[in-house]
Amino acid sequence: MRGEPVWCHRPYPLPRSLVRVMAAAAAVEAAAPMGALWGLVHDFVVGQQEGPADQVAADVKSGNYTVLQVVEALGSSLENPEPRTRARGIQLLSQVLLHCHTLLLEKEVVHLILFYENRLKDHHLVIPSVLQGLKALSLCVALPPGLAVSVLKAIFQEVHVQSLPQVDRHTVYNIITNFMRTREEELKSLGADFTFGFIQVMDGEKDPRNLLVAFRIVHDLISRDYSLGPFVEELFEVTSCYFPIDFTPPPNDPHGIQREDLILSLRAVLASTPRFAEFLLPLLIEKVDSEVLSAKLDSLQTLNACCAVYGQKELKDFLPSLWASIRRESSQRRTILEMLLGFLKLQQKWSYEDKDQRPLNGFKDQLCSLVFMALTDPSTQLQLVGIRTLTVLGAQPDLLSSEDLELAVGHLYRLSFLKEDSQSWVAALEASGTLAALYPVAFSSHLVPKLAEELRVGESNLTNGDEPTQCSRHLCCLQALSAVSTHPSIVKETLPLLLQHLWQVNRGNMVAQSSDVIAVCQSLRQMAEKCQQDPESCWYFHQTAIPCLLALAVQASMPEKEPSVLRKVLLEDEVLAAMVSVIGTATTHLSPELAAQSVTYIVPLFLDGNVSFLPENSFPSRFQPFQDGSSGQRRLIALLMAFVCSLPRNVEIPQLNQLMRELLELSCCHSCPFSSTAAAKCFAGLLNKHPAGQQLDEFLQLAVDKVEAGLGSGPCRSQAFTLLLWVTKALVLRYHPLSSCLTARLMGLLSDPELGPAAADGFSLLMSDCTDVLTRAGHAEVRIMFRQRFFTDNVPALVQGFHAAPQDVKPNYLKGLSHVLNRLPKPVLLPELPTLLSLLLEALSCPDCVVQLSTLSCLQPLLLEAPQVMSLHVDTLVTKFLNLSSSPSMAVRIAALQCMHALTRLPTPVLLPYKPQVIRALAKPLDDKKRLVRKEAVSARGEWFLLGSPGS
């Protein structure tokens, strides 16, 4: 039994007794003279002025007075026989507690709650102020165990909530919400009594502001597994009585509550538990048959939401009635289809021993008819739901007939040639891939031949010159071929079609551009990704596609008497990069045994010119990319890189010593930068995977010697720097000891007049993930914390170097630092932010757009994650961001505006002095010529407009 003070049980507790009890509990001495406080209390209680309450709360918060002194000053008002005077006294105390509840000690909270609980029995004029005080105390961190239950029991027992005004009912809901958020286990100890108490509180609620909170409480009761006991039906009744929602917000409603808000909140409650099914489903069936269109729509959408929660047991008794009601509708097709989709997904989880027991079998024809109707509808949204429903139908075993599948394939074929990148086009391709894996025969029979014919027609049109519409269909056809390549038997049909198409380009039978070849390579890469899931398909793709691509590239690299424009296309940087992507993707998932077979053919091709394994290998001259090869042949080292740098680490590479020396030599050749860079990357990729030992040390020494020789005066400085950069990255990723020496060498180049800017950009490469070499997917050794370690080892030296560097070199250090920080995980950066922020702010003044963009990208998340630190520099941030919002670079303008948006997350009092200036300045980018800039300006300016407004 709690020791409750005597004053808790008096009709009007003596304030001095309260002071004595609280003073004994808190042992707090007077903090300031009481004269001014007495005056403020008198003005509030007797003079009916509102201002003094805010002043008293501010004085308590600042430490001028304590809560005890406020209670003492309230004195006679708390024991006054006049209810209005008592109410004013408690109102003042409650307002102080709302502002200062974090300052209360545990014993103070105990006695205040006892006092307020007792006041719930007071005159009805006092109750609103009592509830405000309890709301403040429900927020206290120092609330002892058991008091949350005590408060709610008192409210349930003493207060008839629905007789209170709206604002006071809202206060009760807030008290319950606060306790559910912080005292969940205590409330659950009440069992079903808590649920019943809340039902009494909510029963009869009509105000939409309160209903939104009440619906959320009911949802939490269910989702957080509070005990409903025998009150499931009562809880359903107290909420379902509002279904369907009939609410029209008044004009100029300041609260902004829309009918849709209430609908979604109530729907979340009704669909939150299968225990409502026996009560809800009959109600929904009744409303589906209603003459009111909005009720039909709401019922169907609620039924759709229920499908994700209800099980076979809850639904089976109602399925005939539901289906009968749905079949009578010919309106709201999308909603009905979405609801059916939910049912189908749910039905997938049910198991049936007997095929004839499956409930879909009896409705299959009607379902297919509805889906096919949706697929032919001009509405994109209806098409999307139809595509999703078709995919789920297709996943039902033995449901669709061969005729159904033929119709489905026909619809998907048609949708695959809609406008490229449209939602329906993307969805149709995804569905084709999913269903082709399940029904390969149907797609081989009905889709692949159509795509082959479409590809042939496209080749014919390209031969006669580009036509935009035909080119678009041609690209769609390429995408569709890769999309359906999800089954080994289909891959064996689609891959030869794509490769044959490339041979047509090479033979000069089409007026081809680099974009045509790149499109084919992108489709091949997507096909290779799909083949990774199946070892048989992966090996088939690898041994079929890679020799073909290599043969095409070798043929294009051969010298000709009359240079061909078509063959030059195959040697362009972008085309070779596309081929690299295909070869790398086709190699990464090979088993070590199969990869070992492949490597014995491909490495000798580049070292010895052995072309025997290539198709159509009758070339006019030898292929010698390393030995006096032409520039075209050297460019193909990129394809070698794609292959050997994607192999599993335990695959032995033949002639490795010779290969590494050849790559090293070519990496510093200045005649073809593309080839030298590819060689440097290939060398680095092999270094990264090579096991530690004498041979690795020898390769590293050769590389260091080559770099130092090249970095001296001469034509190969740029190539030697590129080699240094890639070797450094290879070693940084695997924590090799030599990486620190090479990083220091790179840092030293920041002061180099010629290579300084490139060295600064090099830090971006060191910290970024690559796509073609040194990737985890390509089996590179990438330590998980390499960025954190690089930061710890090198940023202090970068900062020191910046301070010591001449003025004209400082931007290089800032750029390098910005690149490192921008790619560092934010939890690592936050503790170091106070020491580094001044340098980041200085980087914003650097004229280099790359530095500006990198720094803005680094600062934007920090504004969200470290607002207190960033607030100290708000003046500088506002000035610099606004200046950069007028940058010549569109990317910088967008990033600066995003940072202006993020600034609104800083404490409002810090920002308010800048609000007028910012709103005026952000009017300019509203007229920017670029739509994306205007969009960011509207978003940022809107947030600044709302700054400081109620509820923002």
TAPEGI-V400493 format. One record per backbone hydrogen bond with DSSP energy under -1.0 kcal/mol. CO is the residue of the C=O (numbers start at 1). NH is the residue of the N-H. If there is no record, write none. Layout:
co:CO nh:NH
co:CO nh:NH
This chain:
co:2 nh:4
co:5 nh:8
co:6 nh:9
co:14 nh:18
co:15 nh:19
co:16 nh:20
co:17 nh:21
co:18 nh:22
co:19 nh:23
co:20 nh:24
co:21 nh:25
co:22 nh:26
co:23 nh:27
co:34 nh:38
co:35 nh:39
co:36 nh:40
co:37 nh:41
co:38 nh:42
co:39 nh:43
co:40 nh:44
co:41 nh:45
co:42 nh:46
co:42 nh:47
co:43 nh:49
co:51 nh:55
co:52 nh:56
co:53 nh:57
co:54 nh:58
co:55 nh:59
co:56 nh:60
co:57 nh:61
co:58 nh:62
co:59 nh:64
co:59 nh:65
co:66 nh:70
co:67 nh:71
co:68 nh:72
co:69 nh:73
co:70 nh:74
co:71 nh:75
co:74 nh:77
co:75 nh:78
co:82 nh:86
co:83 nh:87
co:84 nh:88
co:85 nh:89
co:86 nh:90
co:87 nh:91
co:88 nh:92
co:89 nh:93
co:90 nh:94
co:91 nh:95
co:92 nh:96
co:93 nh:97
co:94 nh:98
co:95 nh:99
co:96 nh:100
co:97 nh:101
co:100 nh:103
co:105 nh:109
co:106 nh:110
co:107 nh:111
co:108 nh:112
co:109 nh:113
co:110 nh:114
co:111 nh:115
co:112 nh:116
co:113 nh:117
co:114 nh:118
co:115 nh:119
co:118 nh:121
co:119 nh:122
co:123 nh:126
co:126 nh:130
co:127 nh:131
co:128 nh:132
co:129 nh:133
co:130 nh:134
co:131 nh:135
co:132 nh:136
co:133 nh:137
co:134 nh:138
co:136 nh:139
co:137 nh:140
co:144 nh:147
co:146 nh:150
co:147 nh:151
co:148 nh:152
co:149 nh:153
co:150 nh:154
co:151 nh:155
co:152 nh:156
co:153 nh:157
co:154 nh:158
co:155 nh:159
co:159 nh:161
co:160 nh:163
co:161 nh:164
co:165 nh:169
co:166 nh:170
co:167 nh:171
co:168 nh:172
co:169 nh:173
co:170 nh:174
co:171 nh:175
co:172 nh:176
co:173 nh:177
co:174 nh:178
co:175 nh:179
co:176 nh:180
co:177 nh:181
co:178 nh:182
co:179 nh:183
co:183 nh:187
co:184 nh:188
co:187 nh:190
co:188 nh:191
co:190 nh:193
co:191 nh:194
co:192 nh:196
co:193 nh:197
co:194 nh:198
co:195 nh:199
co:196 nh:200
co:197 nh:201
co:198 nh:202
co:199 nh:203
co:202 nh:205
co:207 nh:211
co:208 nh:212
co:210 nh:214
co:211 nh:215
co:212 nh:216
co:213 nh:217
co:214 nh:218
co:215 nh:219
co:216 nh:220
co:217 nh:221
co:218 nh:222
co:219 nh:223
co:220 nh:224
co:221 nh:226
co:222 nh:225
co:228 nh:231
co:231 nh:235
co:232 nh:236
co:233 nh:237
co:234 nh:238
co:236 nh:240
co:237 nh:241
co:239 nh:242
co:240 nh:243
co:250 nh:253
co:258 nh:262
co:259 nh:263
co:260 nh:264
co:261 nh:265
co:262 nh:266
co:263 nh:267
co:264 nh:268
co:265 nh:269
co:266 nh:270
co:267 nh:271
co:269 nh:272
co:273 nh:276
co:274 nh:277
co:276 nh:279
co:276 nh:280
co:277 nh:281
co:280 nh:284
co:281 nh:285
co:282 nh:286
co:283 nh:287
co:284 nh:288
co:285 nh:289
co:287 nh:290
co:292 nh:296
co:293 nh:297
co:294 nh:298
co:295 nh:299
co:296 nh:300
co:297 nh:301
co:298 nh:302
co:299 nh:303
co:300 nh:304
co:301 nh:305
co:302 nh:306
co:303 nh:307
co:306 nh:309
co:306 nh:310
co:311 nh:315
co:312 nh:316
co:315 nh:318
co:315 nh:319
co:318 nh:322
co:319 nh:323
co:320 nh:324
co:321 nh:325
co:322 nh:326
co:323 nh:327
co:326 nh:329
co:332 nh:336
co:333 nh:337
co:334 nh:338
co:335 nh:339
co:336 nh:340
co:337 nh:341
co:338 nh:342
co:339 nh:343
co:340 nh:344
co:341 nh:345
co:342 nh:346
co:343 nh:347
co:344 nh:348
co:346 nh:349
co:347 nh:350
co:354 nh:357
co:355 nh:358
co:358 nh:361
co:360 nh:363
co:363 nh:367
co:364 nh:368
co:365 nh:369
co:366 nh:370
co:367 nh:371
co:368 nh:372
co:369 nh:373
co:370 nh:374
co:371 nh:375
co:372 nh:376
co:379 nh:383
co:380 nh:384
co:381 nh:385
co:382 nh:386
co:383 nh:387
co:384 nh:388
co:385 nh:389
co:386 nh:390
co:387 nh:391
co:388 nh:392
co:389 nh:393
co:390 nh:394
co:393 nh:396
co:396 nh:399
co:401 nh:405
co:402 nh:406
co:403 nh:407
co:404 nh:408
co:405 nh:409
co:406 nh:410
co:407 nh:411
co:408 nh:412
co:409 nh:413
co:410 nh:414
co:411 nh:415
co:412 nh:416
co:414 nh:417
co:415 nh:418
co:419 nh:422
co:422 nh:426
co:423 nh:427
co:424 nh:428
co:425 nh:429
co:426 nh:430
co:427 nh:431
co:428 nh:432
co:429 nh:433
co:430 nh:434
co:431 nh:435
co:432 nh:436
co:433 nh:437
co:435 nh:439
co:439 nh:443
co:440 nh:444
co:441 nh:445
co:442 nh:446
co:443 nh:447
co:443 nh:448
co:447 nh:451
co:448 nh:452
co:449 nh:453
co:450 nh:454
co:451 nh:455
co:452 nh:456
co:453 nh:457
co:454 nh:458
co:455 nh:459
co:456 nh:460
co:457 nh:461
co:458 nh:462
co:459 nh:463
co:460 nh:464
co:462 nh:511
co:467 nh:471
co:468 nh:472
co:469 nh:473
co:470 nh:474
co:471 nh:475
co:472 nh:476
co:473 nh:477
co:474 nh:478
co:475 nh:479
co:476 nh:480
co:477 nh:481
co:478 nh:482
co:479 nh:483
co:480 nh:484
co:484 nh:486
co:487 nh:491
co:488 nh:492
co:490 nh:493
co:490 nh:494
co:491 nh:495
co:494 nh:498
co:495 nh:499
co:496 nh:500
co:497 nh:501
co:498 nh:502
co:499 nh:503
co:500 nh:504
co:501 nh:505
co:502 nh:506
co:503 nh:507
co:504 nh:509
co:505 nh:508
co:510 nh:512
co:513 nh:517
co:514 nh:518
co:515 nh:519
co:516 nh:520
co:517 nh:521
co:518 nh:522
co:519 nh:523
co:520 nh:524
co:521 nh:525
co:522 nh:526
co:523 nh:527
co:524 nh:528
co:525 nh:529
co:526 nh:530
co:527 nh:531
co:530 nh:533
co:531 nh:534
co:534 nh:538
co:535 nh:539
co:536 nh:540
co:537 nh:541
co:538 nh:542
co:539 nh:543
co:540 nh:544
co:541 nh:545
co:542 nh:546
co:545 nh:549
co:546 nh:550
co:547 nh:551
co:548 nh:552
co:549 nh:553
co:550 nh:554
co:551 nh:555
co:552 nh:556
co:553 nh:557
co:564 nh:568
co:565 nh:569
co:568 nh:571
co:569 nh:572
co:572 nh:576
co:573 nh:577
co:574 nh:578
co:575 nh:579
co:576 nh:580
co:577 nh:581
co:578 nh:582
co:579 nh:583
co:580 nh:584
co:581 nh:585
co:582 nh:586
co:584 nh:588
co:587 nh:590
co:591 nh:595
co:592 nh:596
co:593 nh:597
co:594 nh:598
co:595 nh:599
co:598 nh:601
co:598 nh:602
co:599 nh:603
co:601 nh:605
co:602 nh:606
co:603 nh:607
co:604 nh:608
co:604 nh:610
co:611 nh:614
co:617 nh:619
co:630 nh:634
co:631 nh:635
co:633 nh:636
co:634 nh:637
co:635 nh:638
co:636 nh:639
co:636 nh:640
co:637 nh:641
co:638 nh:642
co:639 nh:643
co:640 nh:644
co:641 nh:645
co:643 nh:646
co:648 nh:651
co:655 nh:659
co:656 nh:660
co:657 nh:661
co:658 nh:662
co:659 nh:663
co:660 nh:664
co:661 nh:665
co:662 nh:666
co:663 nh:667
co:666 nh:669
co:672 nh:676
co:673 nh:677
co:674 nh:678
co:675 nh:679
co:676 nh:680
co:677 nh:681
co:678 nh:682
co:679 nh:683
co:680 nh:684
co:681 nh:685
co:682 nh:686
co:683 nh:687
co:684 nh:688
co:685 nh:689
co:686 nh:690
co:693 nh:697
co:694 nh:698
co:695 nh:699
co:696 nh:700
co:697 nh:701
co:698 nh:702
co:699 nh:703
co:700 nh:704
co:701 nh:705
co:702 nh:706
co:703 nh:707
co:704 nh:708
co:705 nh:709
co:706 nh:710
co:707 nh:711
co:716 nh:720
co:717 nh:721
co:718 nh:722
co:719 nh:723
co:720 nh:724
co:721 nh:725
co:722 nh:726
co:723 nh:727
co:724 nh:728
co:725 nh:729
co:726 nh:730
co:727 nh:731
co:728 nh:732
co:729 nh:733
co:731 nh:736
co:732 nh:735
co:733 nh:783
co:736 nh:739
co:737 nh:740
co:738 nh:742
co:739 nh:743
co:740 nh:744
co:741 nh:745
co:742 nh:746
co:743 nh:747
co:744 nh:748
co:745 nh:749
co:747 nh:750
co:748 nh:751
co:749 nh:752
co:752 nh:756
co:755 nh:759
co:756 nh:760
co:757 nh:761
co:758 nh:762
co:760 nh:763
co:761 nh:764
co:761 nh:765
co:762 nh:766
co:763 nh:767
co:764 nh:768
co:775 nh:780
co:776 nh:779
co:780 nh:782
co:783 nh:786
co:785 nh:789
co:786 nh:790
co:787 nh:791
co:788 nh:792
co:789 nh:793
co:790 nh:794
co:791 nh:795
co:794 nh:798
co:795 nh:799
co:796 nh:800
co:797 nh:801
co:798 nh:802
co:799 nh:803
co:800 nh:804
co:801 nh:805
co:806 nh:809
co:806 nh:810
co:809 nh:812
co:809 nh:813
co:810 nh:814
co:811 nh:815
co:812 nh:816
co:813 nh:817
co:814 nh:818
co:815 nh:819
co:816 nh:820
co:817 nh:821
co:818 nh:822
co:819 nh:823
co:821 nh:824
co:825 nh:828
co:825 nh:829
co:826 nh:830
co:829 nh:832
co:830 nh:833
co:832 nh:836
co:833 nh:837
co:836 nh:840
co:837 nh:841
co:838 nh:842
co:839 nh:843
co:842 nh:845
co:843 nh:846
co:848 nh:852
co:849 nh:853
co:850 nh:854
co:851 nh:855
co:852 nh:856
co:853 nh:857
co:854 nh:858
co:855 nh:859
co:856 nh:860
co:859 nh:863
co:861 nh:865
co:862 nh:866
co:866 nh:870
co:867 nh:871
co:869 nh:872
co:870 nh:873
co:871 nh:874
co:873 nh:877
co:874 nh:878
co:875 nh:879
co:876 nh:880
co:877 nh:881
co:878 nh:882
co:879 nh:883
co:880 nh:884
co:881 nh:885
co:883 nh:886
co:884 nh:887
co:889 nh:893
co:890 nh:894
co:891 nh:895
co:892 nh:896
co:893 nh:897
co:894 nh:898
co:895 nh:899
co:896 nh:900
co:897 nh:901
co:898 nh:902
co:899 nh:903
co:901 nh:904
co:902 nh:905
co:903 nh:906
co:907 nh:911
co:908 nh:912
co:911 nh:914
co:912 nh:915
co:914 nh:918
co:915 nh:919
co:916 nh:920
co:917 nh:921
co:918 nh:922
co:920 nh:923
co:921 nh:924
co:924 nh:927
co:925 nh:928
co:930 nh:934
co:931 nh:935
co:932 nh:936
co:933 nh:937
co:934 nh:938
co:935 nh:939
co:936 nh:940
co:937 nh:941
co:938 nh:942
co:939 nh:943
co:940 nh:944
co:941 nh:945
co:942 nh:946
co:946 nh:949
co:949 nh:952
